[in-house]
Amino acid sequence: MAAKPQRLLGAERAAALARLAGWSEVEGRDAIAKTFRFKDFSVAFGFMTRAALAAEKADHHPEWRNVYGRVEVILATHEADGVTARDIALAAAMDAIAAQLPPKA
């Protein structure tokens, strides 16, 4: 059985979040969030498709919402009741995917 993921706290957490542009802590919850903006629904949905494949490969799934060209993402590791290295890695993967797509005009 795999070890339970450990929550990131203190300086380790601050350093991890500092490496993620645009991600912020969710008020009232141990989670991080970001809103991605794309030029239209098709590009936003393409981002979600690629991000879903990365999430599935990592066996770590986001909470998200899509409205037209906007994708709102919340990440937290449920087994740890908070933000872990798994969330930081998925956030970085999502950022990399978004960087390859056309931004909102």
Buried (B, 14 or more C-beta within 10 A) or exposed (E): EEEEBEBBEEEEBEEBBEEBEEBEEBEEEBBBBBEBEBBEEEBBBBBBEBBEEBBEEEEBEBEBEBEEBBBBBBBBBEEBEBBBBBBBBBBBBBBEBBEEBEEEE
